[in-house]
């Protein structure tokens, strides 16, 4: 079984982030970049499925050259090979454009199963899995907390507010996973050394037969018009309770329309 895991490099959630004044996009060079946490669970699930079925795992990343660091981590975890889509025109791509690029890359590499994290920590839209499945004409099994397959069909436990649903589909299919599905493994020294010899194929928009006007800021369906830097946190208001503390608290909350 050929499994492809779509991963994304995102700013470290602990880093202080800022927008670039010149194009109103996130300044990714100013913060540490890491693999999207949800995608780590997707990589781990792909590896476990490959170990059980005898399949192979390919990692697919769309992003700038520094995204190679995230690819190397996935390869160090145990993925077999990688595909990196790099093109300057991709800067500023929204979920619509991202799904178009990933779909074209997936058609290029071929697959039986596509795995993704259920969301990215820098956007948290959870849109790309559904958009990608639609573009590829695949059944989508989203928010999976357990995955089982016999190589022909795939069954997942889909996390819901009331527990879970059991959903089954025939392969090929697309699955997005939640953090409850597994515990991602740490890359070993042996894995890190082996990753240096694993094949990484690089593609650009021309290789995927995509027009630059369809992606990036030029093809985005949404845009940032303006932004304001968050002001420093102001000192809190100290109230000395001399018998009227309750009334003062209610007045404070009411003034902010919280009660």
C-alpha positions as CSV (number, residue, x, y, z in Angstrom):
1,X,0.0,0.0,0.0
2,X,1.3,3.4,-1.0
3,X,0.7,6.0,1.8
4,X,1.3,9.7,1.3
5,X,1.4,12.0,4.3
6,X,0.9,15.7,3.7
7,X,2.9,17.8,6.2
8,X,3.3,21.5,6.8
9,X,6.0,23.6,8.3
10,X,4.6,26.2,10.7
11,X,5.9,28.8,13.1
12,X,6.6,27.5,16.6
13,X,3.5,28.1,18.7
14,X,5.8,29.4,21.5
15,X,7.3,32.1,19.2
16,X,6.2,35.7,19.0
17,X,4.8,36.2,15.6
18,X,4.5,39.2,13.4
19,X,3.2,40.2,9.9
20,X,5.4,41.5,7.1
21,X,4.4,45.2,6.5
22,X,5.3,44.9,2.8
23,X,2.8,42.2,1.9
24,X,0.8,41.6,5.1
25,X,1.8,37.9,5.3
26,X,3.3,36.1,8.3
27,X,7.0,36.8,8.7
28,X,8.1,33.1,8.8
29,X,11.8,34.0,8.7
30,X,11.6,35.8,12.0
31,X,10.4,32.8,14.0
32,X,11.5,29.2,14.6
33,X,9.9,26.7,12.2
34,X,8.7,23.3,13.2
35,X,6.6,20.5,11.8
36,X,2.9,21.1,12.4
37,X,2.1,19.1,15.5
38,X,-1.0,17.4,14.1
39,X,1.0,16.2,11.1
40,X,3.4,14.4,13.5
41,X,0.4,12.2,14.4
42,X,-0.4,11.6,10.7
43,X,3.2,10.6,10.0
44,X,3.2,8.2,13.0
45,X,-0.1,6.6,11.9
46,X,1.3,6.2,8.4
47,X,4.3,4.4,9.7
48,X,2.3,2.1,11.9
49,X,0.0,1.3,9.0
50,X,3.0,0.6,6.7
51,X,4.5,-1.7,9.3
52,X,1.3,-3.7,9.5
53,X,0.5,-3.9,5.8
54,X,4.0,-3.8,4.3
55,X,3.4,-0.5,2.6
56,X,5.7,2.5,2.0
57,X,5.4,6.1,3.2
58,X,6.0,9.2,1.2
59,X,6.0,12.6,2.8
60,X,4.6,15.6,0.8
61,X,5.3,19.2,1.7
62,X,4.5,22.4,0.0
63,X,6.6,25.3,1.2
64,X,9.9,27.2,0.9
65,X,13.3,25.7,0.9
66,X,13.5,25.8,4.7
67,X,10.7,23.2,4.7
68,X,13.4,20.7,4.0
69,X,14.0,20.6,7.8
70,X,10.5,19.3,8.4
71,X,10.9,16.8,5.6
72,X,14.1,15.5,7.2
73,X,12.3,15.0,10.5
74,X,9.6,12.9,8.9
75,X,12.3,10.9,7.1
76,X,14.1,10.5,10.4
77,X,10.9,9.1,12.0
78,X,10.9,6.4,9.3
79,X,9.2,7.7,6.1
80,X,10.7,6.2,3.0
81,X,10.9,9.2,0.6
82,X,9.7,12.7,0.2
83,X,8.2,15.1,-2.3
84,X,8.9,18.9,-1.8
85,X,6.9,21.5,-3.8
86,X,8.9,24.7,-3.9
87,X,8.1,27.8,-5.8
88,X,8.4,31.5,-4.9
89,X,4.9,32.1,-6.4
90,X,3.4,30.0,-3.6
91,X,3.9,32.7,-1.0
92,X,0.6,33.8,0.4
93,X,-1.4,30.8,-0.8
94,X,-4.7,30.2,1.0
95,X,-6.4,26.9,1.7
96,X,-8.0,26.8,-1.8
97,X,-4.6,27.2,-3.5
98,X,-2.9,24.9,-1.1
99,X,-5.4,22.1,-1.9
100,X,-4.9,22.6,-5.6
101,X,-1.1,22.3,-5.4
102,X,-1.3,19.3,-3.1
103,X,-3.8,17.6,-5.4
104,X,-1.6,18.1,-8.4
105,X,1.4,16.7,-6.5
106,X,-0.5,13.7,-5.3
107,X,-1.6,12.9,-8.8
108,X,2.1,13.1,-9.8
109,X,3.3,10.7,-7.1
110,X,0.4,8.3,-6.9
111,X,-1.2,6.9,-3.7
112,X,-3.6,4.4,-2.1
113,X,-4.1,6.4,1.0
114,X,-3.6,10.1,1.9
115,X,-3.1,11.1,5.6
116,X,-3.1,14.6,7.1
117,X,-3.4,16.2,10.5
118,X,-6.9,17.6,11.1
119,X,-5.6,21.2,11.2
120,X,-2.5,23.4,11.1
121,X,-1.5,25.3,14.2
122,X,-0.9,28.6,12.2
123,X,-4.4,28.7,10.6
124,X,-6.7,26.2,12.3
125,X,-9.2,26.2,9.5
126,X,-9.4,22.4,9.1
127,X,-10.3,23.1,5.4
128,X,-7.5,21.5,3.4
129,X,-8.4,17.8,4.0
130,X,-12.0,18.3,2.7
131,X,-10.9,20.5,-0.2
132,X,-8.2,18.0,-1.1
133,X,-10.6,15.0,-1.1
134,X,-13.0,16.9,-3.3
135,X,-10.4,17.8,-5.8
136,X,-9.2,14.2,-6.0
137,X,-12.7,12.7,-5.9
138,X,-11.8,10.7,-2.8
139,X,-13.9,9.6,0.1
140,X,-12.9,11.7,3.1
141,X,-12.7,10.2,6.6
142,X,-12.0,13.1,8.9
143,X,-11.0,13.5,12.6
144,X,-9.9,9.9,12.9
145,X,-8.9,8.6,16.3
146,X,-8.3,5.1,15.1
147,X,-7.5,3.7,11.6
148,X,-7.7,0.1,10.4
149,X,-7.2,-1.2,6.8
150,X,-6.9,-4.5,5.0
151,X,-5.4,-2.9,1.9
152,X,-8.8,-2.7,0.1
153,X,-11.1,-1.0,2.6
154,X,-10.3,1.5,5.4
155,X,-12.3,1.9,8.7
156,X,-11.9,4.8,11.1
157,X,-13.3,5.9,14.4
158,X,-14.4,9.5,13.7
159,X,-14.2,11.7,16.9
160,X,-17.4,13.5,17.6
161,X,-18.9,15.6,20.5
162,X,-20.8,12.6,21.7
163,X,-18.1,9.9,21.3
164,X,-17.3,8.5,17.9
165,X,-18.7,7.2,14.6
166,X,-17.4,4.2,12.7
167,X,-16.9,5.1,9.1
168,X,-15.8,2.8,6.3
169,X,-14.7,3.4,2.7
170,X,-12.9,1.7,-0.1
171,X,-9.4,2.7,-1.0
172,X,-8.1,5.0,-2.3
173,X,-9.2,7.4,0.4
174,X,-8.2,10.5,2.4
175,X,-8.0,10.5,6.2
176,X,-7.3,13.3,8.6
177,X,-6.3,12.4,12.2
178,X,-6.6,13.9,15.7
179,X,-4.0,13.9,18.5
180,X,-5.7,11.0,20.3
181,X,-4.8,8.5,17.6
182,X,-1.2,7.7,18.8
183,X,2.0,8.9,20.3
184,X,4.5,10.1,17.7
185,X,7.9,8.4,17.9
186,X,11.1,10.4,18.4
187,X,13.7,10.2,15.6
188,X,16.6,7.9,16.6
189,X,20.2,8.6,15.8
190,X,20.1,5.7,13.3
191,X,16.9,7.2,11.7
192,X,18.6,10.7,11.5
193,X,21.6,9.2,9.7
194,X,19.4,7.1,7.4
195,X,17.3,10.1,6.4
196,X,20.3,11.7,4.7
197,X,20.3,8.9,2.1
198,X,16.5,8.8,1.4
199,X,15.3,10.3,-1.9
200,X,13.7,13.8,-1.8
201,X,12.2,14.9,-5.1
202,X,11.7,18.6,-5.7
203,X,8.9,20.0,-7.9
204,X,7.8,23.5,-8.9
205,X,4.6,24.9,-10.5
206,X,5.7,24.2,-14.0
207,X,6.3,20.5,-13.1
208,X,2.7,20.3,-11.8
209,X,1.3,22.3,-14.8
210,X,-0.1,24.9,-12.6
211,X,-0.3,28.7,-13.4
212,X,1.2,31.1,-10.9
213,X,-1.9,33.2,-11.1
214,X,-3.9,30.4,-9.5
215,X,-1.8,30.3,-6.3
216,X,-0.1,32.6,-3.9
217,X,-1.5,36.0,-3.0
218,X,-2.5,36.5,-6.6
219,X,-4.9,33.6,-6.5
220,X,-6.1,33.8,-2.9
221,X,-9.8,34.0,-2.2
222,X,-9.1,36.0,1.0
223,X,-6.6,38.7,1.9
224,X,-5.5,40.8,4.9
225,X,-6.2,44.5,4.2
226,X,-4.6,46.0,7.3
227,X,-3.3,45.1,10.8
228,X,-2.4,46.7,14.0
229,X,0.3,45.5,16.4
230,X,-1.2,44.3,19.6
231,X,-0.6,46.9,22.4
232,X,1.4,46.0,25.5
233,X,-0.7,44.4,28.2
234,X,-2.0,47.2,30.5
235,X,-1.8,46.9,34.3
236,X,-4.8,45.5,36.0
237,X,-7.2,47.5,38.0
238,X,-6.8,46.9,41.8
239,X,-9.9,47.0,43.9
240,X,-9.7,47.2,47.7
241,X,-12.8,45.6,49.1
242,X,-14.3,47.7,51.8
243,X,-17.7,46.1,51.6
244,X,-18.5,47.1,48.1
245,X,-16.2,44.6,46.3
246,X,-19.1,42.6,44.9
247,X,-20.9,45.6,43.4
248,X,-17.6,46.9,41.9
249,X,-16.9,43.5,40.3
250,X,-20.4,43.4,38.7
251,X,-20.0,47.0,37.5
252,X,-16.6,46.1,36.0
253,X,-18.0,43.1,34.1
254,X,-21.1,44.9,33.0
255,X,-19.0,47.7,31.6
256,X,-17.4,45.2,29.3
257,X,-20.7,43.5,28.5
258,X,-19.6,40.3,30.2
259,X,-22.8,40.1,32.3
